[in-house]
């Protein structure tokens, strides 16, 4: 059964749209369980109804036409209880509702299980048999497992096509205003066109291959490294006028990795042992990734993606046969990807970047921090985002709530346009007041300080007119490392903060008494 379950989930996940996903579900489950009928009812939240969206065994003409109110029939009962309902003779149940167009009067046994995703009821998965006997425990467990595993896949497919009901028997659906939920990464609202970031080369699929001329292979590898170095240096120049030095440090780290003996030297050593450059690079990157994955600190584990990104870039140069055509970015580009890296962000012209949406990552991801520093809206951790199907589509990314709307209807677009106008008006008003002293009507001055803990917050705070730092959390350098930062390292961090706000006051909350004494001595 586990193999059957795995195959069904894989097929559903790879479906092109929701219609196809549902057809796969009902056909495969019917076959696996040996029943006469398998059907899927999905919840139409706008109308408060359960809609028969797919069936293998019922009259095909009933698909899309049979609708039950949320509390109606056995489907409504399963949804209310959010638990399986196993009946030997469904027609005798007081909640049974008969729809002549389905042709289900012949079926007695009924097993319905809820489809739940992120504690939200998506619908009900049903199987029926002619026999008047309840389903066994194994069948119940299998269907419950199927529903649980398929819930995410259905939500994923639903995000591409909507679920506000069928407009015709051909299965055409109207757009849905239901957003996908992620985490707020950087405040703001982005309305624009999706540009999906993807990797031209996959390190995991590279095979081992012997080489006879290791010197020629090393030369090829070094050319690829030099090409990547030139790209990153160009990115660094492009970002110089946008980001402060501390936020551009990641690109400097990329360059250091390309110049050091770690990544480059280890790969060359593997080539000399007989593996070709692609295989040697794969092993070197994986070795570095294992080191990052073993770290307990979540922030440092996320840095592994930067190493993986660098490896992919080198691999792309190794396998490319000619110059890669530069990507085209719309006027209001919203960058979308499984995991956005800092270098992907830097490839977009600053004036065209409206927002960032990432399937993985959190508010502490480096890209989220960079987006905040750049004043670009970002939403992270949108696990249900169908990345492969949104390129070129219109979306709205709400960096305040962490919601993403794909092809939103007019009323949703109008609401967010109104919000954007209000934001622009408020920003202009605040900008006009930025350099004025904060004084109450009775002439009492109140200084406006900012709370901070990251160097990336310093420049935006100064641009906003902050008169100092009311609380700088010095524990942050400890939280984002797998070791205690040394005294000199802490001193350099605090010095940058103090110089940025000088002569304005900066209040630092030290981590412990030793740190406090050290801070007084040096600062």
C-alpha positions as CSV (number, residue, x, y, z in Angstrom):
1,X,0.0,0.0,0.0
2,X,2.9,2.4,0.7
3,X,4.1,2.0,-2.9
4,X,0.6,2.7,-4.2
5,X,0.3,5.7,-1.9
6,X,3.7,7.0,-3.1
7,X,2.8,6.6,-6.8
8,X,-0.6,8.4,-6.4
9,X,0.9,11.3,-4.5
10,X,3.7,11.7,-7.2
11,X,1.2,11.6,-10.0
12,X,-1.0,14.2,-8.3
13,X,1.9,16.5,-7.5
14,X,3.0,16.5,-11.1
15,X,-0.5,17.2,-12.5
16,X,-0.7,20.2,-14.8
17,X,-3.9,21.6,-13.1
18,X,-6.5,20.9,-10.5
19,X,-8.8,19.1,-13.0
20,X,-6.1,16.6,-13.9
21,X,-5.1,16.2,-10.2
22,X,-8.7,15.3,-9.2
23,X,-9.1,12.9,-12.1
24,X,-5.9,11.1,-11.1
25,X,-7.1,10.9,-7.4
26,X,-10.5,9.3,-8.1
27,X,-9.2,6.9,-10.8
28,X,-6.2,5.6,-8.8
29,X,-8.0,5.4,-5.4
30,X,-10.9,3.5,-7.0
31,X,-8.5,1.0,-8.5
32,X,-6.3,0.6,-5.4
33,X,-9.3,0.0,-3.1
34,X,-11.3,-2.1,-5.5
35,X,-14.5,0.0,-5.1
36,X,-17.2,0.9,-7.5
37,X,-17.1,4.7,-6.9
38,X,-14.5,7.3,-5.8
39,X,-15.5,10.9,-5.6
40,X,-14.0,14.2,-4.5
41,X,-16.1,17.1,-3.1
42,X,-14.3,20.3,-2.6
43,X,-15.4,23.3,-0.5
44,X,-16.5,26.4,-2.2
45,X,-15.8,29.0,0.5
46,X,-17.4,31.9,-1.3
47,X,-20.8,30.1,-1.6
48,X,-20.5,27.9,1.5
49,X,-21.1,24.8,-0.5
50,X,-19.5,21.4,-1.1
51,X,-19.2,20.7,-4.9
52,X,-18.8,17.4,-6.6
53,X,-15.6,18.1,-8.5
54,X,-14.5,14.7,-9.7
55,X,-15.9,11.1,-9.7
56,X,-15.0,7.7,-11.2
57,X,-18.3,5.7,-10.9
58,X,-21.0,8.4,-10.7
59,X,-22.7,9.9,-13.7
60,X,-20.2,12.2,-15.4
61,X,-23.0,14.7,-16.0
62,X,-23.3,15.3,-12.3
63,X,-19.8,16.6,-11.9
64,X,-19.9,20.4,-11.3
65,X,-23.6,20.4,-11.0
66,X,-24.2,18.6,-7.7
67,X,-23.8,21.2,-4.9
68,X,-24.6,20.7,-1.2
69,X,-24.8,23.4,1.5
70,X,-22.0,23.1,4.1
71,X,-24.3,21.2,6.6
72,X,-26.2,19.2,4.0
73,X,-26.0,15.4,3.5
74,X,-23.4,12.9,4.5
75,X,-20.7,15.1,2.9
76,X,-21.7,17.9,5.2
77,X,-21.6,15.6,8.2
78,X,-18.0,14.5,7.4
79,X,-17.0,18.2,7.1
80,X,-18.7,19.1,10.4
81,X,-17.1,16.3,12.4
82,X,-13.8,16.5,10.5
83,X,-13.5,12.7,11.0
84,X,-14.2,9.6,8.9
85,X,-17.8,8.4,8.4
86,X,-18.1,4.6,7.7
87,X,-21.6,3.3,6.9
88,X,-22.8,-0.1,5.8
89,X,-26.1,1.3,4.4
90,X,-25.8,5.0,3.5
91,X,-29.3,5.5,2.2
92,X,-30.8,4.6,5.6
93,X,-28.8,7.3,7.4
94,X,-31.0,10.3,8.4
95,X,-28.5,12.8,6.8
96,X,-28.5,11.0,3.4
97,X,-29.3,13.2,0.5
98,X,-30.3,11.6,-2.8
99,X,-29.4,13.3,-6.1
100,X,-31.0,11.5,-9.1
101,X,-28.4,12.8,-11.5
102,X,-25.6,11.0,-9.8
103,X,-27.0,7.5,-10.3
104,X,-25.7,6.5,-6.8
105,X,-28.9,4.8,-5.6
106,X,-27.3,1.4,-6.2
107,X,-24.5,1.9,-3.8
108,X,-24.8,1.1,-0.1
109,X,-21.4,1.1,1.6
110,X,-20.1,4.6,2.2
111,X,-16.7,5.8,3.5
112,X,-16.0,9.5,3.6
113,X,-12.9,11.2,5.1
114,X,-12.1,14.9,5.4
115,X,-9.4,16.5,3.3
116,X,-7.6,19.0,5.7
117,X,-4.7,21.2,5.0
118,X,-3.2,23.6,7.6
119,X,-6.2,22.9,9.8
120,X,-8.5,24.1,7.0
121,X,-11.2,21.8,5.5
122,X,-10.6,21.6,1.7
123,X,-13.3,19.0,1.0
124,X,-14.2,15.3,1.4
125,X,-12.9,12.2,-0.3
126,X,-15.5,9.4,-0.7
127,X,-15.6,5.8,-1.8
128,X,-18.7,3.7,-2.3
129,X,-19.5,0.0,-2.9
130,X,-22.6,-2.0,-3.9
131,X,-22.2,-4.3,-0.9
132,X,-24.1,-3.4,2.3
133,X,-21.2,-3.9,4.7
134,X,-18.9,-1.3,6.4
135,X,-15.3,-0.9,5.2
136,X,-12.6,-2.6,7.2
137,X,-10.0,-0.8,9.3
138,X,-7.3,-1.2,6.7
139,X,-9.5,0.6,4.1
140,X,-10.3,3.4,6.5
141,X,-6.6,3.8,7.4
142,X,-5.6,3.8,3.7
143,X,-8.2,6.5,2.7
144,X,-7.4,8.7,5.7
145,X,-3.7,8.5,4.8
146,X,-4.5,9.2,1.2
147,X,-6.5,12.3,2.1
148,X,-3.8,13.6,4.4
149,X,-1.1,13.1,1.8
150,X,-3.1,14.6,-1.0
151,X,-4.3,17.7,1.0
152,X,-1.1,19.6,0.2
153,X,-1.1,18.5,-3.4
154,X,-4.7,19.6,-3.8
155,X,-4.0,22.9,-2.2
156,X,-0.9,23.3,-4.4
157,X,-3.0,22.6,-7.6
158,X,-5.9,24.7,-6.3
159,X,-3.5,27.7,-6.1
160,X,-3.0,27.5,-9.9
161,X,-6.6,27.2,-11.0
162,X,-9.0,28.4,-8.3
163,X,-11.8,26.6,-6.7
164,X,-14.8,29.0,-6.7
165,X,-16.9,26.5,-8.7
166,X,-17.3,25.2,-12.2
167,X,-18.6,27.7,-14.8
168,X,-19.3,24.8,-17.2
169,X,-19.3,21.1,-17.6
170,X,-15.9,21.3,-19.3
171,X,-14.4,22.2,-15.9
172,X,-13.5,25.8,-16.4
173,X,-13.1,27.6,-13.1
174,X,-13.4,31.2,-12.2
175,X,-10.5,32.9,-10.4
176,X,-10.3,32.6,-6.7
177,X,-9.6,35.4,-4.2
178,X,-8.2,32.9,-1.7
179,X,-4.6,33.8,-0.9
180,X,-1.7,31.5,-0.2
181,X,-0.2,32.0,3.3
182,X,3.4,32.5,4.0
183,X,5.4,34.5,6.5
184,X,6.0,38.3,6.4
185,X,9.5,38.9,5.2
186,X,9.7,42.6,4.5
187,X,6.9,45.1,5.0
188,X,5.0,46.5,2.0
189,X,2.7,45.5,-0.8
190,X,4.0,44.4,-4.3
191,X,1.7,44.2,-7.3
192,X,3.4,43.0,-10.5
193,X,4.4,40.2,-12.9
194,X,6.1,37.0,-11.7
195,X,9.6,36.1,-12.9
196,X,10.5,32.7,-11.7
197,X,14.1,32.0,-10.7
198,X,15.3,28.5,-11.4
199,X,18.6,26.8,-11.7
200,X,20.0,25.9,-15.1
201,X,22.1,23.1,-13.6
202,X,21.2,20.5,-10.9
203,X,24.2,19.4,-8.9
204,X,22.4,16.4,-7.6
205,X,22.0,14.8,-11.0
206,X,25.7,15.1,-12.0
207,X,27.3,11.6,-12.4
208,X,30.9,10.5,-11.8
209,X,33.0,10.4,-14.9
210,X,36.7,9.6,-15.4
211,X,39.0,12.0,-17.2
212,X,42.2,11.2,-18.9
213,X,43.5,14.8,-19.1
214,X,43.2,16.3,-15.6
215,X,45.1,19.4,-16.6
216,X,42.7,20.3,-19.3
217,X,39.8,19.6,-16.9
218,X,41.3,21.9,-14.3
219,X,41.7,24.7,-16.9
220,X,38.1,24.3,-17.8
221,X,37.1,24.5,-14.2
222,X,39.2,27.6,-13.6
223,X,37.6,29.3,-16.6
224,X,34.2,28.6,-15.1
225,X,35.3,30.0,-11.7
226,X,36.6,33.2,-13.4
227,X,33.4,33.7,-15.3
228,X,31.4,33.4,-12.1
229,X,33.7,35.7,-10.3
230,X,33.2,38.3,-13.0
231,X,29.4,38.0,-12.7
232,X,29.5,38.5,-8.9
233,X,31.8,41.5,-9.2
234,X,29.3,43.0,-11.6
235,X,26.5,42.4,-9.1
236,X,28.6,44.0,-6.4
237,X,29.0,47.2,-8.5
238,X,25.3,47.2,-9.3
239,X,24.3,47.0,-5.7
240,X,26.9,49.5,-4.4
241,X,24.5,52.5,-4.7
242,X,21.6,50.6,-3.2
243,X,22.9,48.6,-0.2
244,X,25.3,49.7,2.6
245,X,28.6,47.9,2.9
246,X,27.5,45.5,5.6
247,X,24.7,44.2,3.4
248,X,27.0,43.8,0.4
249,X,29.2,41.6,2.5
250,X,27.6,38.4,1.2
251,X,28.9,39.1,-2.3
252,X,32.3,39.7,-0.9
253,X,32.0,36.3,0.9
254,X,31.1,34.7,-2.5
255,X,34.4,36.2,-4.0
256,X,36.4,34.9,-1.0
257,X,35.0,31.4,-1.5
258,X,36.1,31.6,-5.1
259,X,39.6,32.7,-4.2
260,X,40.1,30.4,-1.2
261,X,41.5,26.9,-1.1
262,X,38.3,25.4,0.3
263,X,35.9,25.3,-2.6
264,X,38.3,25.7,-5.5
265,X,41.2,23.8,-4.0
266,X,39.1,20.8,-2.9
267,X,37.5,20.6,-6.3
268,X,40.9,20.7,-8.1
269,X,42.2,18.0,-5.8
270,X,39.3,15.8,-6.7
271,X,39.9,16.4,-10.4
272,X,43.5,15.3,-10.0
273,X,42.2,12.1,-8.5
274,X,40.4,11.3,-11.8
275,X,36.9,12.7,-11.5
276,X,35.7,15.3,-14.1
277,X,35.1,18.9,-13.0
278,X,31.3,18.5,-12.7
279,X,31.5,15.5,-10.4
280,X,34.4,17.0,-8.4
281,X,32.4,20.2,-7.9
282,X,29.3,18.2,-6.8
283,X,31.3,16.3,-4.1
284,X,32.9,19.5,-2.8
285,X,29.6,21.4,-2.6
286,X,27.9,18.5,-0.9
287,X,30.8,18.3,1.6
288,X,30.3,22.0,2.5
289,X,26.5,21.5,2.7
290,X,26.8,18.7,5.2
291,X,28.9,20.9,7.4
292,X,26.2,23.6,7.3
293,X,23.3,21.2,7.8
294,X,24.9,19.8,10.9
295,X,24.9,23.3,12.6
296,X,22.3,23.8,15.3
297,X,21.8,27.5,14.5
298,X,18.9,28.0,12.1
299,X,20.4,31.2,10.6
300,X,23.7,29.4,9.8
301,X,21.8,26.4,8.3
302,X,20.1,28.8,5.9
303,X,23.5,30.0,4.7
304,X,24.0,26.6,3.1
305,X,21.8,27.9,0.3
306,X,24.4,30.5,-0.6
307,X,27.0,27.7,-1.0
308,X,24.6,25.7,-3.1
309,X,23.8,28.7,-5.3
310,X,27.5,29.3,-5.9
311,X,28.0,25.7,-6.9
312,X,25.1,25.9,-9.3
313,X,26.6,29.0,-11.0
314,X,29.9,27.3,-11.5
315,X,28.2,24.2,-12.9
316,X,26.1,26.3,-15.3
317,X,29.4,27.7,-16.7
318,X,30.9,24.3,-17.0
319,X,28.0,22.8,-19.0
320,X,27.0,25.9,-21.1
321,X,28.2,25.8,-24.7
322,X,27.8,29.5,-25.4
323,X,26.8,32.8,-23.8
324,X,23.6,32.7,-21.8
325,X,20.9,35.2,-23.0
326,X,20.1,37.7,-20.2
327,X,16.7,37.5,-18.6
328,X,14.1,40.1,-19.3
329,X,12.4,41.7,-16.3
330,X,9.0,43.5,-16.5
331,X,8.5,47.0,-15.2
332,X,7.2,45.7,-11.8
333,X,9.0,42.4,-11.3
334,X,8.1,40.1,-8.5
335,X,10.9,37.5,-8.1
336,X,9.6,34.0,-7.2
337,X,11.4,30.8,-6.5
338,X,11.8,27.7,-4.4
339,X,14.5,29.6,-2.5
340,X,15.6,33.1,-3.5
341,X,19.3,33.8,-3.0
342,X,21.0,37.2,-2.7
343,X,22.6,36.8,-6.1
344,X,19.2,36.2,-7.7
345,X,18.0,39.4,-6.1
346,X,21.0,41.3,-7.4
347,X,20.3,40.2,-11.0
348,X,17.1,42.3,-11.2
349,X,17.5,46.0,-12.1
350,X,16.7,47.9,-8.9
351,X,14.1,50.1,-10.5
352,X,12.2,47.1,-11.8
353,X,12.1,45.0,-8.6
354,X,8.8,45.3,-6.8
355,X,8.8,42.3,-4.5
356,X,10.1,38.9,-3.6
357,X,8.2,35.6,-2.9
358,X,10.0,32.4,-1.8
359,X,8.7,28.9,-1.1
360,X,11.3,28.4,1.6
361,X,13.0,30.7,4.0
362,X,11.8,32.9,6.9
363,X,11.9,36.5,8.1
364,X,15.5,35.8,9.2
365,X,16.7,34.7,5.7
366,X,19.4,36.8,4.2
367,X,17.1,37.8,1.3
368,X,14.4,38.9,3.6
369,X,16.9,41.1,5.4
370,X,18.2,42.5,2.1
371,X,14.6,43.2,0.9
372,X,13.9,45.2,4.1
373,X,17.1,47.2,3.6
374,X,16.1,47.9,0.0
375,X,12.5,48.8,0.9
376,X,11.1,45.9,-1.2
377,X,8.1,43.8,0.0
378,X,8.9,40.1,0.6
379,X,6.9,37.1,1.6
380,X,8.8,33.9,2.7
381,X,7.8,30.3,3.4
382,X,4.9,30.1,0.9
383,X,4.9,26.3,0.9
384,X,1.9,25.9,-1.3
385,X,3.1,28.2,-4.1
386,X,3.1,26.4,-7.5
387,X,6.4,27.8,-8.7
388,X,6.4,26.0,-11.9
389,X,3.1,27.4,-13.0
390,X,3.2,31.1,-12.1
391,X,5.9,32.5,-14.4
392,X,4.5,35.6,-16.2
393,X,1.3,35.7,-14.2
394,X,0.1,38.7,-12.1
395,X,0.3,38.4,-8.4
396,X,0.0,40.5,-5.3
397,X,2.5,39.9,-2.4
398,X,1.4,41.3,0.9
399,X,4.6,41.7,3.0
400,X,2.5,42.8,6.0
401,X,0.4,39.6,6.4
402,X,2.5,37.1,4.4
403,X,-0.3,36.5,1.9
404,X,0.1,36.0,-1.9
405,X,-2.7,36.3,-4.4
406,X,-2.3,34.6,-7.8
407,X,-4.3,36.2,-10.7
408,X,-6.4,38.1,-8.1
409,X,-9.9,39.3,-9.2
410,X,-10.6,43.0,-9.8
411,X,-12.1,43.6,-6.4
412,X,-8.9,42.4,-4.7
413,X,-6.7,44.4,-7.1
414,X,-8.7,47.5,-6.4
415,X,-8.4,47.0,-2.6
416,X,-4.6,46.7,-2.8
417,X,-4.3,49.6,-5.3
418,X,-6.2,51.7,-2.7
419,X,-3.8,50.5,0.0
420,X,-0.8,51.4,-2.1
421,X,-2.1,54.9,-2.7
422,X,-2.6,55.3,1.0
423,X,0.9,54.1,1.7
424,X,2.4,56.5,-0.9
425,X,0.4,59.4,0.7
426,X,1.5,58.4,4.2
427,X,5.2,58.0,3.0
428,X,5.1,61.5,1.5
429,X,3.6,63.0,4.6
430,X,6.2,61.3,6.8
431,X,9.0,62.2,4.4
432,X,7.9,65.9,4.7
433,X,8.0,65.6,8.5
434,X,11.3,63.6,8.7
435,X,13.6,66.5,9.4
436,X,11.3,68.4,11.7
437,X,11.8,68.1,15.5
438,X,9.2,65.9,17.3
439,X,7.5,68.4,19.6
440,X,4.1,68.2,21.2
441,X,1.6,71.1,21.0
442,X,2.7,72.3,24.4
443,X,6.3,72.5,23.2
444,X,7.7,69.3,24.8
445,X,10.3,67.6,22.7
446,X,10.1,63.8,22.4
447,X,13.1,62.1,20.7
448,X,12.2,59.3,18.2
449,X,14.5,56.3,18.6
450,X,14.5,53.0,16.8
451,X,14.9,49.5,18.2
452,X,17.4,47.4,16.3
453,X,19.8,44.4,16.4
454,X,21.0,44.1,12.8
455,X,23.5,46.2,10.9
456,X,21.0,46.0,7.9
457,X,18.6,48.1,9.9
458,X,21.0,51.0,10.4
459,X,20.8,52.7,7.0
460,X,16.9,52.4,6.7
461,X,16.6,53.8,10.2
462,X,18.8,56.8,9.4
463,X,16.9,57.5,6.2
464,X,13.6,57.4,8.1
465,X,14.8,60.2,10.4
466,X,15.5,58.2,13.6
467,X,17.3,60.4,16.1
468,X,19.1,57.5,17.7
469,X,18.8,53.9,18.8
470,X,16.7,53.3,21.9
471,X,17.7,49.7,22.2
472,X,20.3,47.8,20.2
473,X,20.2,44.1,20.9
474,X,23.8,42.9,21.2
475,X,22.7,39.3,21.5
476,X,22.1,39.1,17.8
477,X,25.7,38.5,16.8
478,X,25.6,35.5,19.2
479,X,22.3,34.2,17.8
480,X,23.4,34.1,14.2
481,X,26.7,32.3,14.8
482,X,27.6,28.8,16.0
483,X,30.3,30.3,18.3
484,X,30.7,33.3,20.5
485,X,32.0,36.3,18.6
486,X,35.3,37.5,20.0
487,X,35.8,40.9,21.7
488,X,37.4,42.5,18.7
489,X,34.6,41.2,16.4
490,X,31.9,42.6,18.7
491,X,33.8,45.9,19.0
492,X,33.8,46.3,15.2
493,X,30.1,45.7,15.0
494,X,29.2,48.1,17.7
495,X,31.6,50.7,16.3
496,X,29.8,50.6,12.9
497,X,26.5,51.2,14.7
498,X,27.9,54.1,16.8
499,X,29.6,55.8,13.8
500,X,26.4,55.5,11.7
501,X,24.4,57.4,14.3
502,X,27.1,59.7,15.7
503,X,26.6,62.0,17.5
504,X,23.0,60.7,18.2
505,X,22.7,58.5,21.3
506,X,22.8,54.7,21.0
507,X,21.6,52.5,23.9
508,X,23.1,49.0,23.9
509,X,21.7,46.1,25.8
510,X,24.6,43.9,26.6
511,X,24.3,40.2,26.8
512,X,25.9,39.7,30.2
513,X,28.0,41.5,32.9
514,X,31.3,40.6,31.2
515,X,30.1,42.0,27.9
516,X,28.9,45.2,29.7
517,X,32.3,45.8,31.2
518,X,34.0,45.2,27.9
519,X,31.6,47.5,26.1
520,X,32.3,50.3,28.6
521,X,36.1,49.9,28.2
522,X,36.2,49.9,24.5
523,X,33.3,52.3,23.6
